[in-house]
């Protein structure tokens, strides 16, 4: 059995660690590229949301490299994610590509539901081995997130653009290659030291933007057109509303681990959204409130074209923006999106935030109080 999975940001590092430590042969699909997108778009329904198209491209490319089994996350609720695995299986069958699909549905009552599903690809490995492998994969997710959070702080302040990204690229490789916890700790420490050694302008006043929206687009840089890197280059410090390890905890571990996750965002969503609307729609609203409460300069909502939960959130965000005085910007991506157009719009938004920040630094007597800006480009 040669197992593959779809890409979602740095998730491949965790899944590879999980499977290889259980002795499963893994085929990591090539990183998402224009070829992946073209293949996926060619073989997916036109109205499907973008993540499904990228998944399809990943599977076709992995099949070409010998994969015969797909490990895929499942979903529940009023959005299309719950149907992804079934639709993808049918498309692959129609194409004549023989691949088994194992779906890791989010456990409803007990974590053992997840373990049973994992055993479908690991054979009769002991439960102890499986739990140990999950823990190791989880630590890899934490390691990646830790390094990313430092990266987000350094990027807008570095004197030499690209220095932090170069270290980040190396750090991902170190984390990916680490065979055990001890080496993993060393990899994170080495990354931290190298990032801390990058010369930065500590006095620089940076704009702070919170990124909210659909999880796949938030985590996958190819799909979000590297919005975080682009913003970093524009002198913006970004913070994502949810990081990979938090999503894994929320989605697959039933939120059992005591880390940030989406709990607070869900609490802050009412009265704007009082119930689950599928995907991360409710969290998008709650996180926008959270960033406003934390005095962030702006919020960017990212979503794939036709994403149902995010369309709901998008229609509510202007009200949140007006009520709490936080400028917002909505970035919608599909297979036709291009870097240049997005960069121009990001520059306009950042420019607006910088001017607003400068104005609010002017002494109160000359400044209008309570000015609110809502920019939805
Ligand atoms: S959350 Fe949006 S993009 Fe993701 S599967 Fe649901 S509708 Fe599609």
Boltz pocket constraint, residues with backbone or C-beta under 6 A from the ligand:
constraints:
  - pocket:
      binder: B
      contacts: [[A, 49], [A, 50], [A, 51], [A, 79], [A, 80], [A, 81], [A, 82], [A, 214], [A, 216], [A, 278], [A, 279], [A, 280], [A, 304], [A, 306], [A, 307], [A, 308], [A, 309], [A, 310]]
      max_distance: 6.0
